[in-house]
Every structure is written in C-alpha cells, then in structure tokens.
Amino acid sequence: MLELTKIISAFIIFPGFFVTFFAILAFYFFLQNKKISKPLRSDWLPILFLSLAVFFYLASSTWFVNFFSKVLYVSDTEDKGDYIVVLGGGIDEYSGSVEIGKHTLRRLYKGYLLYKSKPRKIVVTGGVVSKGIPEAFVMKDVLISFGVPEEDIIVEDKARNTFQNAQYTYSIIGDRTITLVTSVTHMKRSLLSFRKFFKEVYHVQSDVPLDFRNTFLDYIPTYNAFYAFCNVVYELVGLLQYSLFRN
C-alpha cells in the first residue's frame, strides 16, 4: 500500500505532474483526431505531447539520470598531491544567516578525509558569485570545525567560476602537485581548467549525483532526479562553453 501511495503521489506532484499532464493531453488529442476528418487533423499534437511526457519522465527518473550522468564520470586517481584543493559548490544565505551548501559540504568532507590520512595544506577556493560573502570563508570555518588547524588552510576568495578557481589557486601556490576535490559531475570540467595551470593534477571525486539502488523508487519521477538531470545538463553546457572559449 505504501508503494502504491508513493507511485501515485509521484505522478501528481512536481515534476511527475508534467508526465501525467502531457500524457493526458496526448491521449486527448489522439481521441480527438479520430473524430475529425483527415484534412483537419493535427497528427503532430499527440506526438508532441507524448514526447514531452516521455522527456519529463526520463529527466526525473533516477535510473535514467544515473545512466545519463556517466558521460561526465572520470575515474579517481591516487592521492599524491602536495596540496589538497577543494572547490566550492555554493552556500545558502537566508534572512542574514549563512549555511554551507550540500555539494560544498560533501567536497569538504572528502578533502578532510584526505587531509586526515596525510596532513598537508588545504586550499579552499570560491568567491562571491552574486552577492554576500565569499564561500571560501564559510568553507574554512567548516574545515576548522572538522578539526583542521587554521594554519593548514589557504583561502582563495576571488574566483567566480571553475576557470578562475584554477587561475587564482595557481597565483597563490604556484605550479605545485595538487589533489583536486570536487563533485563527480563537476570533475571533468574542473580538470580541463586546472590542467591549463598545473602540470600534475591528481583528483578524487566527492558526491555522486544520485543514490541508485534499483528499487521501484528509482523508476518513478522525483525532484532529486530532476535536479540532478539539470546539473548534468549544466555541466555539459559548461564543457561546450570551455571548448569554444577555453575559460
């Protein structure tokens, strides 16, 4: 009964609502076309709405997004960097309070685990994207709360995109051997930028886009899957931009 309730609700709330909505429209116009003579039919409308229903289903289903995200996957290397470089992934600001974003937190925790296994300097890089305070300062506070000594943390607080993360980190530490830490979907684009400045870049990925367990929940529309799908598309657009403009 619980499974049935979850399945029904998944197709009523966003984004599953759009799957249901466009599927109903496709069925409606299919029936309407049967009642109308051929010259007046709109045969393309059922196909259009059915295509939209399929698109929203795939874009919000964990099984498909998990498969789709593999185009961005890069295998981890060994951790041989003299420095650990953790890229910011956003902070949340609301009513004057600031909290670390979930992607940034997972990257920081992975960086902390690397530091714990072999203590060395950690560079946290991330500036002000739109307004507020640089995320690197928030990242520094989180690492200190984990137990990393303040003197082992280097703050780069001016970068506003991935290319600048690499550029400004290089301006602080020079061409050192680094271990780069960022999300699975962000790593491929990050490596393109950092390898323009650093000769030796090892890399370890942090958070995966989705938790795929091959249960019925992975085959119904969810907001988390749709959010992950948008992230993958964003990274693919970023890779295209990099190939065109090299930054």
N, C-alpha and C positions, 0 to 999 in steps of 0.2 A: 504493500500500500504506500509506503514511504517513497519507494522508487517511482511509482506511478505519479504521485503528487509532484515530485521533483521534475519529472519529464513534462507534465502538463504546464507547470509554472514556468519552465524554461522557454516554452513557446509563447508565453503570454507577456513576460517582461522583456526589457531590452537586453540583448539585441535579437533574441528569438522572436519577439513580436514582429519584426520585419520579415522573417521567414514565413510566419503564418500569414501576415498581411499580403505579401506578394504572391504567395501560393493561392490564396483565396481569389485574388484578382485574376490570376492566370486561369483558374478554373471557371470563374465567372465569364470572362471574355471568350473562353473556349466554348461554353454553352451558348453564349450569345451568337457566336459565329455560325453555329448550327442552325439558328433560326433565321439567319439573314442570307439573302442570295449572294452568290459568289462575287459579283462586281462590287458590292457594298461592304464586303468583309474586311476586317483588319486582322489578317492572319498573323501579323508580326506582334500584335499586342500580347497574346498568350505566351509566345516565345520570350518576349522581353521580360514579362513579369515572372515567368518561371525561371529565367536566367538570374534575375535579381534575387529570387528566393534561394536558389542554389548558392549564389555568391555569399549571401549573408549566413547561410548555414555553414559553409566551409570556413568562412572568415571568423566564425565564432565557435568552432568545434576544436577541442583540444587535439584530437587525433590528427586533423589536417594541419593545424598550425604547428604542431610539434614536427611533422614531416617537412613543412614549408620552411621552417626556421633552420633546417640543416644546411641550407645553401650558404649560411653565414658561419657555420661551425669551423673552428680551427683547433687542431689537437694541441693540448698543452705541451710545453717543453719542461725540461728540468729547471729548477730554481737555482741559477748560478749568478744572479745579478749581485753586484756590489751595493746597489741601491734598489729599494722597492719603490715603485711609482704607482700610486693608486689614483685613478681618475674619478672625478666627481660625477655623480649621476643625478644631481638635483637635491634641493632641500625644500621643505614645505614651510611656508610662512602664513600664519593666520592670526588676525587680531593682535599683532605685535609679538606673538610667540613664534619661535623657530624650532623646527624638528628636522632631523636627518631623513632624507628620502629612503625608501626601501632598497632601491638599487645601490645607492651610495653606501648604505649600512652593510649590505652583503659584500660589497667590494672591500670595505674597510675591515670587515671581519676576516676575509680571506687574506688581506695584507697583514693583519695582526697574527694570524696563524703562521704565515711565512716568517714574520719577524720573530715569533716565539721559537721557531725551530732553528733560526740563525739570526741573532740580533744584528742589526745594521741600521743605517739611516733610511727613513721612510719619507718620500716626497708625496704630499697631498696637493693635488692641483685642481683648481676650479675657482673662477671668479664670479662676478655678478652678471647673470645672464640678462635679466631685465631690470630688476630693482632689488633693494635690500642689501644684505651683507654678503661678502664672498663666501661661497660654500666651503672653501678650503679651511677657514677658521672654525667652522662647525665640525668639519672632519677632524681637525686637530683635537678639539675638545673630546670627541668620541674616542679617539685613539688613547688619549690620556686616561679616560675613564676605563679603558681596557687594561691599563697598566703600562703603556709605553711611555718611557721618560720623555719629557718635553724636549730635552736636548737632542733626541734622536729623530725629531720630526721637523722636516723642512716644508715650509708653506709657500706655495705658488698661488697667488690670489688674483691674477690678472686675466687668465685665459677664459675666453667665452665660447670656444668650440674645441673640437678634438685636435685640429691642426695647431692651434695656439697652446693647447696642453703640452704638446711635444716641443714646440718652439720655445716657450718660456721656461719649461723644465730644463732644456738644454742650456739656456742662457744662465741658469743658476748653478748647475752641477757640471756642465761641460760634457764631453763625449765619454761618459762612463758606461760600464756594463750595467744594464738595468734588468729587473724583472718587472714586467708590466702587468698590472692587475686591473681588469675591468670585466664587464658582463659578457656572456657568451655571444650575444648578438652584436655587441659593440667592438669585439676584439679585432675582426678583420679590418675594419676601417681604421682603428687605432694603430694597428701595426703599419699600415701604409704611411701614416703620418710620422710615427716615431722612427721608422727606418730611414726617413729622409735626414734625420739629425744624429741618430745613434747607430754605431756600427754593429754593436752586439745587443740584441733585444731578446731576452727570454720572456716568456709570457705564461701566465696562469689565469684561467677564467674563474669568475665567481658564480653569480647566479644564473641558472638556466631559465629560459623564458616561461616554461610550463612544467608542471609535475604530471607526466603521462604515466598512468598505471593500468591502462587498458581495461577500465571498468565502464559501466554504462554512462557514468558522468562525463567520460571523455568523448562521448558521441552525441551529446546534446549541447545546444548553444549556451555559452556562458560569457559574462562580461570580461572575465580574466583572459579568456582565449582571444576575444576580440581586441582587447587592449594589447596583448602580445602580438597579434597579427599586425596591428598598426605600427608597433615598434619595429617589426621586421621590415615592413614596407618603408618606414622612415630610414632605416639603415641602408636599404638597397638604394634609395634615392640619394643618400649621403655618399655611397660608393660611386654612383653615377656622377654626382657633382665633383667628387675628387678626381675621377678620370678625365673630366672636362676641364677643370680649373686648377687641379693639383693643390687644393687647400680646403 
